[in-house]
Amino acid sequence: MADSVKSDGLYTVLRSRILNGELRPGQSLRLRTMAHELGTSATPMREALNRLHAENFVTTEANKGFRVATMTLEELEDLETARSVIETELLARSIDEGDRNWEANLVSAHYRLATCITPNSFSQSEAIDAWDIAHAEFHLALIAGTSSKWQMSFAQQTTAQLQRDRRHIILRIDH
């Protein structure tokens, strides 16, 4: 039980570090080194990394361990297409199923995005963070009027992957 609670926390920390670009694509994630760095043992660290592997945030190779997943331009385009297909369906369902609360939340999310300062330099990390949050909230608000749990889960997965890759593109251009 204690290991699974630890692995949940580790999963959250590692996923956040991958999404915000602290852990870069292709970077080796040495099990014992990472466990030591985060003050835990190898077992919960392995569990957290396996969860991230299941979500395609990390890869694994026999006798080489875990690495932060990389993505080709073709994979990025495929992911963007998948997001578009999923979100288009969810938006149509949200329009049919959504109520006044959904509409109000959508208008509010749009206002927050429209009034968010658009970063004009990759070095404006706080502005990028704020825009990223407003952008993600707007996309979620667009599709939140439906009750499809599976499609919502897929949409959230593609959004997280695209957020990660957008950050890595920004970091690559800026450095």
ZANUPA-311675 format. One record per residue: y, x, z of N, C-alpha, C in turn; residue in one letter. Coordinates in steps of 0.2 Angstrom, whole numbers, padded with zeros to 4 digits, always signed. Atoms other than C-alpha are relative to their C-alpha. Layout:
N
YXZYXZYXZa
...
END
This chain:
175
-0006+0004+0000+0000+0000+0000+0006+0004+0000m
-0006-0005-0001+0012+0014+0005+0002+0003-0007a
-0001-0003+0006+0009+0023-0011+0003-0004-0006d
-0002+0004+0005+0012+0008-0022+0008-0002+0001s
-0007+0001-0002+0029+0005-0013+0004+0006-0002v
-0003-0006+0002+0033+0023-0016+0001+0000-0007k
+0000+0000+0007+0028+0022-0034+0005-0005-0003s
-0005+0004+0003+0039+0007-0037+0007+0003+0001d
-0006-0003-0001+0054+0016-0030+0001+0006-0005g
+0000-0006+0004+0050+0032-0040+0001-0003-0007l
-0001+0003+0007+0048+0021-0056+0007-0002-0001y
-0007+0002+0001+0065+0014-0053+0005+0006-0001t
-0004-0006+0000+0073+0031-0050-0001+0003-0007v
+0002-0004+0006+0064+0039-0065+0003-0004-0006l
-0002+0004+0006+0068+0024-0077+0008+0001-0001r
-0007-0001+0000+0086+0025-0072+0003+0007-0003s
-0002-0007+0002+0087+0044-0075-0001+0000-0008r
+0002+0000+0007+0079+0041-0092+0005-0004-0004i
-0005+0004+0003+0091+0027-0097+0007+0003+0000l
-0007-0003+0000+0107+0036-0092+0000+0007-0003n
+0000-0006+0004+0102+0052-0101-0001+0006+0004g
+0001-0006-0004+0099+0063-0086-0006+0003-0002e
+0006-0003+0003+0081+0066-0092+0000-0002-0007l
-0001+0001+0008+0082+0069-0111-0007+0000-0003r
+0006+0001+0004+0070+0065-0125-0004+0007-0001p
+0004-0006+0001+0056+0078-0126-0001+0004+0007g
+0000-0004-0006+0059+0085-0108-0006-0001+0004q
+0006-0001-0003+0044+0090-0099+0001-0003+0007s
-0001+0003-0006+0041+0080-0083-0007+0002+0004l
+0006-0003-0004+0029+0091-0072-0001-0004+0006r
+0002+0005-0005+0020+0080-0060+0002+0003+0007l
-0001-0003-0006+0021+0092-0045+0007+0002+0001r
-0007-0002-0001+0038+0098-0048+0005-0006+0001t
-0004+0006-0001+0045+0080-0050-0001-0003+0007m
+0001+0002-0007+0036+0075-0034+0003+0003+0005a
-0004-0004-0005+0043+0089-0024+0007-0002+0000h
-0007+0001+0001+0060+0086-0031+0002-0007+0003e
-0001+0007-0002+0059+0067-0026-0003-0001+0007l
+0002+0000-0007+0051+0071-0009-0006-0005+0000g
+0006+0005+0000+0034+0062-0013-0006+0005-0002t
+0006-0004+0002+0016+0067-0017-0001-0002-0007s
+0001+0001+0007+0008+0067-0034-0003-0007-0002a
+0003+0006+0002-0001+0051-0033+0005-0006-0001t
-0005+0005+0002+0014+0039-0032+0004+0002-0006p
-0004-0002+0006+0023+0050-0045-0004-0001-0006m
+0004+0001+0006+0008+0049-0057+0000-0008-0001r
+0000+0008+0001+0008+0029-0054+0007-0002-0004e
-0007+0001+0003+0027+0029-0058+0000+0002-0008a
+0000-0003+0007+0025+0040-0074-0005-0004-0004l
+0004+0004+0004+0010+0029-0080+0003-0006-0002n
-0004+0007+0001+0021+0013-0078+0005+0002-0006r
-0005-0002+0006+0034+0022-0089-0003+0001-0006l
+0004-0001+0006+0021+0027-0101-0002-0006-0003h
+0002+0007+0003+0015+0009-0103+0006-0003-0003a
-0006+0003+0003+0033+0005-0107+0004+0004-0006e
-0002-0005+0006+0035+0019-0120+0006+0004+0002n
-0005-0004-0002+0048+0028-0109-0002+0007+0000f
+0003-0006-0001+0037+0043-0107-0006+0000-0005v
+0007-0001+0003+0022+0051-0117-0004+0004+0004t
+0005-0004-0004+0007+0060-0111-0004+0003-0005t
+0005-0003+0004-0004+0073-0119-0005+0003+0005e
+0005-0003-0004-0020+0080-0112+0001+0007+0001a
-0001-0007-0003-0018+0096-0102+0007+0002-0001n
-0007-0002+0000+0001+0095-0105+0004-0004+0004k
-0004+0004-0004+0007+0081-0094+0004-0005-0003g
-0005+0005+0002+0021+0069-0096+0006+0003-0003f
-0007-0002+0003+0037+0070-0107+0004-0006-0001r
-0005+0006+0002+0052+0059-0110-0001-0001-0007v
+0002+0002+0007+0048+0050-0126+0006+0001-0004a
-0005-0001+0005+0057+0054-0141+0000-0006-0005t
+0000+0006+0005+0062+0042-0156+0003+0003-0006m
-0003-0002+0006+0064+0045-0174+0005-0005-0002t
-0005+0004+0002+0077+0037-0184-0004-0007-0003l
+0004+0005+0002+0064+0026-0192-0003-0005+0005e
+0002+0004-0006+0057+0020-0175+0006-0003+0003e
-0006+0003-0002+0075+0017-0170+0002-0006-0004l
-0001+0006+0005+0078+0006-0185-0005-0006+0001e
+0006+0005-0001+0061-0003-0182+0002-0004+0007d
-0001+0003-0006+0066-0006-0164+0006-0005+0000l
-0006+0004+0001+0083-0013-0169-0002-0006-0004e
+0003+0006+0004+0074-0025-0182-0003-0004+0005t
+0004+0004-0005+0062-0030-0168+0005-0004+0005a
-0005+0003-0004+0077-0034-0157+0003-0006-0003r
-0003+0005+0004+0086-0044-0170-0005-0006-0001s
+0004+0005+0001+0071-0054-0174-0001-0004+0007v
+0001+0003-0006+0067-0058-0156+0006-0004+0003i
-0006+0004-0002+0085-0062-0151+0003-0005-0004e
-0002+0006+0004+0088-0073-0166-0004-0006+0002t
+0004+0006-0002+0074-0084-0161+0002-0002+0007e
-0002+0002-0006+0079-0084-0143+0007-0003+0000l
-0006+0003+0001+0097-0088-0148+0000-0007-0002l
+0001+0007+0003+0091-0103-0158-0002-0004+0005a
+0003+0004-0006+0081-0109-0143+0005-0001+0005r
-0005+0001-0005+0095-0106-0131+0005-0005-0002s
-0005+0005+0002+0107-0116-0142-0003-0007+0001i
+0003+0007-0001+0094-0131-0142-0001-0001+0007d
+0002+0001-0007+0089-0129-0124+0006+0001+0005e
-0005-0002-0005+0105-0122-0115+0004-0006+0002g
-0004+0005-0003+0115-0132-0104+0008+0002+0001d
-0007-0002-0001+0134-0132-0098+0000+0007+0003r
+0000-0006-0004+0130-0118-0086-0001+0006-0005n
+0002-0006+0005+0122-0107-0100+0007+0001-0004w
-0006-0001+0004+0138-0110-0111+0005+0003+0004e
-0006-0003-0004+0150-0106-0097-0002+0007+0002a
+0002-0007-0001+0140-0090-0093+0001+0004-0006n
-0001-0004+0006+0140-0085-0111+0008+0001-0002l
-0007-0001+0001+0159-0088-0113+0003+0005+0005v
-0003-0005-0005+0162-0078-0097-0003+0007-0002s
+0002-0007+0002+0151-0063-0103+0003+0002-0006a
-0004-0002+0006+0160-0064-0120+0007+0003+0002h
-0007-0002-0002+0177-0063-0111-0001+0007+0003y
+0000-0006-0004+0171-0048-0100-0001+0006-0006r
+0001-0005+0005+0165-0039-0116+0006+0001-0004l
-0006+0000+0004+0180-0043-0126+0006+0004+0003a
-0006-0003-0004+0192-0037-0112-0002+0007+0003t
+0002-0007-0003+0182-0021-0108+0003+0005-0005c
-0003-0005+0004+0190-0005-0113-0005+0003-0004i
+0005-0003+0004+0181+0002-0128+0002+0007+0000t
-0001-0007+0000+0178+0020-0126+0002+0003-0007p
-0002-0003+0007+0186+0031-0140-0002+0008+0001n
+0003-0006+0000+0178+0047-0134-0007+0000+0004s
+0007+0000-0003+0160+0051-0129+0001+0003+0007f
-0001-0003-0006+0167+0061-0114+0002-0006+0006s
-0002+0005-0005+0173+0044-0106-0006-0003+0003q
+0006+0003-0003+0157+0041-0096+0001-0006+0004s
-0001+0006-0004+0164+0028-0085+0001-0006-0004e
-0002+0005+0005+0171+0018-0100-0006-0002-0003a
+0007+0001+0004+0154+0020-0109-0004-0004+0005i
+0004+0004-0005+0145+0014-0093+0002-0008+0000d
-0003+0006-0001+0157-0001-0091-0002-0004-0007a
+0001+0004+0007+0155-0006-0110-0007-0001-0001w
+0008+0001+0000+0136-0003-0109-0002-0006+0004d
+0002+0006-0004+0135-0016-0095+0002-0006-0003i
-0002+0007+0003+0146-0029-0103-0003-0002-0006a
+0004+0001+0006+0137-0027-0119-0007-0003+0001h
+0007+0002-0002+0120-0029-0111+0000-0007+0003a
-0001+0007-0003+0126-0044-0101+0002-0005-0005e
-0001+0005+0006+0133-0052-0117-0006-0002-0004f
+0006+0001+0004+0117-0050-0126-0005-0005+0004h
+0005+0004-0005+0107-0057-0111+0003-0007+0000l
-0003+0007+0000+0119-0072-0110-0001-0004-0006a
+0001+0003+0006+0117-0076-0128-0007-0003+0000l
+0007+0003+0000+0098-0079-0125-0003-0003+0006i
+0003+0002-0007+0097-0084-0107-0001-0008+0000a
+0001+0007-0001+0097-0103-0111-0007-0002-0002g
+0007+0002+0002+0079-0103-0116-0005+0001+0006t
+0005-0001-0005+0063-0104-0105-0006+0004-0002s
+0006-0004+0003+0052-0092-0115+0000+0007+0004s
+0000-0006-0004+0047-0079-0102-0003+0006-0004k
+0003-0006+0004+0037-0068-0115+0005+0002-0004w
-0005-0003+0005+0050-0067-0128+0006+0003+0004q
-0005-0003-0004+0063-0064-0114-0002+0007+0002m
+0003-0006-0002+0052-0050-0108+0001+0005-0005s
+0000-0005+0006+0051-0042-0125+0007+0002-0002f
-0007-0001+0002+0070-0044-0128+0003+0005+0005a
-0002-0005-0005+0073-0035-0111-0003+0007-0002q
+0003-0007+0001+0061-0021-0116+0004+0003-0006q
-0003-0003+0006+0069-0018-0133+0007+0002+0002t
-0007-0001-0002+0087-0019-0125+0000+0007+0004t
+0000-0006-0004+0082-0005-0113-0002+0006-0004a
+0002-0006+0004+0074+0006-0126+0006+0002-0004q
-0006-0001+0004+0090+0004-0137+0005+0003+0004l
-0005-0003-0005+0101+0008-0122-0001+0007+0001q
+0002-0007-0001+0091+0024-0119+0002+0004-0006r
-0001-0004+0006+0092+0029-0137+0007+0001-0002d
-0008+0000+0001+0111+0025-0138+0003+0005+0004r
-0003-0005-0005+0114+0036-0123-0002+0007-0003r
+0002-0006+0003+0104+0050-0131+0004+0002-0006h
-0004-0001+0006+0113+0049-0147+0007+0002+0002i
-0007-0002-0002+0130+0050-0138+0000+0007+0003i
+0001-0007-0003+0124+0065-0128-0001+0005-0005l
+0001-0005+0005+0118+0074-0143+0006+0001-0004r
-0006-0001+0003+0134+0071-0152+0005+0004+0004i
-0005-0003-0005+0145+0076-0137-0001+0007+0002d
+0002-0007-0003+0136+0092-0133-0002+0004-0006h
END
